Amino acid sequence: MNFHKALLLFFICANGCAVAPPSQPAPREASSEIRAGGKLFAQHCASCHGIDATGGKRAPSLHAPAVQAIPDVALVQFLTDGDLAKGMPSWSRLPEERRWQLVSYLKSLRAL
Amino acid sequence: MLVRGSILLVLLGAAGLASAQETPYFITYTHHMEEPGSLEIALNPVVGIPKGGARRFTASSLELEYGVNGWWTSELYLDSQKTGPDRALFTGWRFENRFRLLMKEHAVNPVLYVEYEDITGADRMLKEVVGFDTFEDLLQPPDEGRHEKKREVETKLILSSNRKGWNVAGNLIAEKNLNGSPIEFGYAAAVSRPLALAASPDPCSLCPENFSVGVEMYGGLGERRQVKLAGTSHYIAPAIAWNLPNGVTFKFSPSFGGNSNSNRALVRFGVSYEIPQFFR
């Protein structure tokens, strides 16, 4: 196989072989997941979304009903992909377990 | 210089929270881009243990990395080095841009890398090994090498994948010296994983989730019309990163020469700090 064919095969694969949708991890104690998610939120998200997740100049409030209505699996997928064109980075660098912890925290904001 | 720079970065790190989740790599690039608007300042010294009579050296690179937007990251490097008892030298600068080609996460994620560098023959950062680079390149005394201008364009195809906490990345490198030398090729490949995948509920610095370990391989692949392994040099490098919650990251990686053309060892250190939303 020459280089051009290998490159073509790669791009076909890269476009066609999307990452499998996230699957819910084994259940852990909810409160510790929320606390871990809150810690991750402060480290990675608060600079744009605000320390209390009420939003800022560049990012929306995560208390908003529209955000809270998104299914957990879809939120994890959104954290994985980001929205690069609109400035939301991909958080695929965080292991999937931590993305689920972030979603646990985000969904706990509904009660506030 | 290194100690003062490290102290400054740690003090900056104490100033506030920032996001940082670095892989332990020094050479291999992944598809992870800098967050939009964030500026990362890094100091990456390397201690070279050459062979063939060349003297030990310490080189250092100050790196400023900025997230232009979600799919475009720019970086400026300022290089310097000190060999044996000789005086320290500024050895040039490099400016790179990385463009993520696919907007969503895929099984394999391609990134295009384009760099222009204006360095001298005294540069010792060895950020990439290409063509027929060998330990003999370091036999030239720095005072002679600094008169040799190297204006080069370097491109990389970065392929990177995340799966079950692991990152696997490979880079294909093509470098062209604008003085008319043939295009040189090289590669870098790496794999890494955090020591713990889930975060602990309580704040911590020394917990396993803050450490990533991995291994890198890099080397030359010859040049145009001579793509081959014979005469090239190769390195293997275990690596570790410690990501502190305040945005400071420490990295360490000893590279060991893999064949008779390689230097004996290149010991790399890194300290970085990320300032979120720097220009916004």
Chai-1 contact restraints between the chains, C-beta under 6 A:
chainA,res_idxA,chainB,res_idxB,connection_type,confidence,min_distance_angstrom,max_distance_angstrom,comment,restraint_id
A,A14,B,H106,contact,1.0,0.0,6.0,A-B,restraint_1
A,A14,B,V108,contact,1.0,0.0,6.0,A-B,restraint_2
A,C17,B,A107,contact,1.0,0.0,6.0,A-B,restraint_3
A,A18,B,H106,contact,1.0,0.0,6.0,A-B,restraint_4
A,V19,B,E105,contact,1.0,0.0,6.0,A-B,restraint_5
A,V19,B,A107,contact,1.0,0.0,6.0,A-B,restraint_6
A,S32,B,P201,contact,1.0,0.0,6.0,A-B,restraint_7
A,R35,B,P201,contact,1.0,0.0,6.0,A-B,restraint_8
A,A36,B,A199,contact,1.0,0.0,6.0,A-B,restraint_9
A,A36,B,P201,contact,1.0,0.0,6.0,A-B,restraint_10
A,L40,B,A199,contact,1.0,0.0,6.0,A-B,restraint_11
A,A42,B,L17,contact,1.0,0.0,6.0,A-B,restraint_12
A,Q43,B,S19,contact,1.0,0.0,6.0,A-B,restraint_13
A,Q43,B,P245,contact,1.0,0.0,6.0,A-B,restraint_14
A,H44,B,S19,contact,1.0,0.0,6.0,A-B,restraint_15
A,S47,B,P276,contact,1.0,0.0,6.0,A-B,restraint_16
A,S47,B,Q277,contact,1.0,0.0,6.0,A-B,restraint_17
A,T80,B,E105,contact,1.0,0.0,6.0,A-B,restraint_18
A,D81,B,K104,contact,1.0,0.0,6.0,A-B,restraint_19
A,D81,B,E105,contact,1.0,0.0,6.0,A-B,restraint_20
A,L84,B,G70,contact,1.0,0.0,6.0,A-B,restraint_21
A,L84,B,W71,contact,1.0,0.0,6.0,A-B,restraint_22
A,L84,B,M103,contact,1.0,0.0,6.0,A-B,restraint_23
A,G87,B,P36,contact,1.0,0.0,6.0,A-B,restraint_24
A,G87,B,G70,contact,1.0,0.0,6.0,A-B,restraint_25
A,P89,B,E35,contact,1.0,0.0,6.0,A-B,restraint_26
A,P89,B,G70,contact,1.0,0.0,6.0,A-B,restraint_27
A,S90,B,E105,contact,1.0,0.0,6.0,A-B,restraint_28
A,S92,B,E105,contact,1.0,0.0,6.0,A-B,restraint_29
A,S92,B,N162,contact,1.0,0.0,6.0,A-B,restraint_30
A,R93,B,Q21,contact,1.0,0.0,6.0,A-B,restraint_31
A,R93,B,H32,contact,1.0,0.0,6.0,A-B,restraint_32
A,P95,B,G165,contact,1.0,0.0,6.0,A-B,restraint_33
A,P95,B,L197,contact,1.0,0.0,6.0,A-B,restraint_34
A,E97,B,L197,contact,1.0,0.0,6.0,A-B,restraint_35
A,E97,B,A198,contact,1.0,0.0,6.0,A-B,restraint_36
A,R98,B,A199,contact,1.0,0.0,6.0,A-B,restraint_37
A,Q101,B,A199,contact,1.0,0.0,6.0,A-B,restraint_38
